[in-house]
Amino acid sequence: MPPARPLISFLSDFGLLDPYAGTVKGVILGICPNCAIVDVTHAVTPQNVSEAVFLARQAWPYFADGAVHLAVVDPGVGTERPAVALRTPRGYAVGPDNGVLSAALDGAVSGEEAGGVEPRLLSVPGGCEARELRSDRVIRGGPSATFHGRDIFGPAAAWLATGFPFAELGPKLERVWYLPVARAQSTAAGPRGVVVHVDRFGNLITSIRAADLPSGVAAVAAAGRRLPLVRTYGDQRELCALIGSGGYLEIALPNGSAADALAAGVGLEVSVPAP
């Protein structure tokens, strides 16, 4: 039995200039009028699946169990890549099978399986299930080859929110694409990582997590600079490093943009010298 007011989170690279995100939401509400739709973001860099997964990993764990997560970043729209729905112990995820739904599987994927750098086909973990979206009851008739968000993914998310039987979505899939969690490299000189995301404030968020930092560390190195490690933005007026709300080390410039100050972005190497 679905909750009294089902919850659908929506993440895409549609932006707000065009009617794409609004159209998908209109389709969803036409199927499940009482659902709540939460816009995680529609500002993913176009076609950037890795960025979408990173942002989903920051947001999805904070949603209540039973939520339906809709992610539409789909550079392969209209090709042979499957449209997929995942069922996990915490809820559902719907989108293209290109790795964009990886965050939904993180809690079920073991540490060894979650490692690595490159996307890969992953056997669906125990306790989870994957279905290819094929049901004529779910897919809008004559789906466009360029707008599966409107005609396949949005409707599937909405039907799941109504309590539609998961097994009736389509055939079972044994493997799906998965993007590993961003991780730091462990070296004798200390952990090393790279910037994996630049947020709206110009903070350079790295692949180094709080747990990777050696005890007593007081500074990090980036772009030829040694930057103090502080607790929060207000503790420093110049470029600095800190652990952000997502648990990752980031380079920041309080009241400014670290990305602009360093003329740097995704891929910048960051290291943590041993104290």
N, C-alpha and C positions, 0 to 999 in steps of 0.2 A: 504494500500500500504506500503510494507516494506521500510525502508530507503535505500538510494543508496548503502551504505555499511553496512549491518547488523552486529551487535556486539554480540558475544557469549563469556561469561565468563566461565571458566572451572576450577573446583575445584575437587580434588580427593585425594585418599590415594595411588595412583599408584607409586609414587616415580619416579626417573629418571633412575634407573638401567635397568629396563625392558622396552619393547617396548609398554606397554599398553597405556600410555598417547599419544604417537605419533601416534599409530594406530587409536585411536578415532579421533584425529585431521585430519588424512588422510581421514577417512570416512566422517567427516563433510565437508571437502573441496571438496570431490567428489560430494556432493549434493548441496552445496552452495559455489561455488568457490570464490565468491567475498566477503565473510564474513571476518571479523576481529575476531580472537580468542585471548582472553586475558587469560593467565594462572594466576589465583589467587594464587593457590599453588597446588602442588602435593605431599606435604610433611606432610599431615595430618597423625597422628599416625594410623597405620592400624586398620581398623574397628571402629575407634573412632568417632562416629556420633556427640557426644556432642562437641568435639573439632572442627569438621568441621563446625558446626552451629555457634560456637563462631567466627571463622575466617570469615565466610560468613557475619556475622553481622558487622564485621569491614570493609568489602570491598564493598559489594553490594550496599549500599546506595550512593556510589560515582559514580556509573555508570549512564549513561544517560537513560532517559525513553525509553522504547522499547527494551532494551537489553534482550537477552535470557540467563538465568543463568543455567548452567549445573553443577550439583553436583553429583559425583559418589563416595560415601562411603557406601558400600552395603554388610554388613556382612550376610544378608539374601538372597544374589543373588541365583536365581534359585528356591527359595521357593515360597509359595503362596502370599507373600507380593506383592501388586500391583506396577507396574511401573506407574508413574503419571506425569502429566504436570499441572502446575498452571498458570492461567491468572490473573494478578492483575492490578490495575490502572497504575502501573509503567512498566509492561512488563511481561515476562514469566519466569518460572523456571521448570526444568526437572530433574527427578531423582527417586530413590526408595521412596516408601511411608513408611519411617521409621523416619521421623522428620527432615531429612537433609535439607529440603527445607523451614524450619521454618522462616528463615530470610526474605523470600519473602512475608510472611504474616504479619510481624510485624506492618507495618503501618496501617493495616486494623483490627488488633486485639485490643480490648479494654484493658485498664489497668487491670481490674479485670480478664479477660480471660487470659491475658498474665502472670499472677502471678503463683506461685507454684514452685515446684522443679522437679517433675517427668514428663516424657513424657505422653501425653494423646491424645485421639482422640478428635479432635476439629471440630465443625461444620464449614464448609467453610464460611468465613465472607462475609457480603454483599459487592458487588462490585468486588468479586473475583469468580473464577470458577475453578473446578478441573475436569480433565478427566483422565481415565485410558487409558494407551497406548495399543491399541489393533489393530489399523489400519494396514492392510496388505500392504498398500502403504508406510507406514512409517517403519515398522519393517523389518529388513533384513531377508530373508528367512531362515528357520531353525536356529533360534538364539541359540547360545551356552547357556548351563545352568550355565556357570561360567563367562561369559563376556558380560553382558547386556550393559555395557558402549559402547562397539563397535556395538552391534547388535540392541539395542533398544533406549537407552538414547541419544547417540550421533546422530543417524539418526533423532530422534524426534526433538532435538534442531536445527539441520540443516534445517529440513523441516519448522519448525516455522520461522526460519530466512528468508526463501524464501517467506513467506506469506501464507503458507499452512493453510487452515481454521481450527481453533482450535477445533470446534465442531466435525470435522471429525477424530480426533485422537482416539476417543473411547467413551465409556459410561461415563456419568456424575457421579462424586462421591460427596456425600453429606458431608462426613467427611474425614479428613486426620490426620495423626499423627503430633503433634506439640511439640517442646521442648521450655519451657518457657525461657524468658530472665533471665540471671543470675542477682540476686538481693542480696543486703545486708540485714541482719537481724537488725531490729531496737530494741535496748535495752535501759534500763534506763542509762546504763553506756556509751552509744554511739553505733554507727553502728559496726556490726561485719560481716565479710565475710570470704571467702576462696579463695585461689589461684585456678583459673580456667584454666590458660594457662601459659606455660613457652615459651617465644619466643626464637629466635635464639641467642639473645645476653645474655640469662640467666636472663632476667627480669621476675619477678613473677607477673603476671597480675591477679588482684583479681576481685571479684564480686561487689566491692564497687565502686559506681560511684561518680563523682565530686559532684553531687547534694545531695549525702548522707552525705557529710562532714559538721559537725557543723561549724558555723561561728567562726573564730579565731583559729581553730585547727592548731597546729604547729608540731605534731608528731603522729606517729602510732606505734602500738605494734605488733611485730611478732617474733616468735621463741625465746621468752624470752628477746627480745631487744626492746628498745625504739629508733625509727628511726626518724630523722628530716624530715619534709615535706618541699620539695623544689620545685622550679618552673621548673627547667630543669636539665639535667644530669651534665652539667658543673658547677653547683652551689655547688657541693659537691664532695669530693674525696673518702668518705667512704660510707658504706651502707646507703641508704636513701629511702624515699618514694616520689612519685610525681604522677601527673595525666598525663597519657600517651595520645597519639594521638587519641585513641579510646574512651576517656572519662572515663576510669577506673583507679582507684588507682593501682599503681604497686610498687613493691619493686625492687630497682635497686642498682647495684654497678658500678659506672662510670668506664669505661675502664676495666671492669671485669664482672664476672657472679655472680649475687645474688644467683642463684640456687646452684652454687657450694659452695659459701661462707657459706651459711646456711644449706647446704646438705638437701635442701627442694625442693618440687615440688607441683604438683596439690594436693589440699586438705589441704595445710598449713592454719591454722587459722590466721586471721589478724583482729585486732580491732583498733578502733579509740577512744582513751580516750577523754572524754569531756575536753575542755580547762580550 
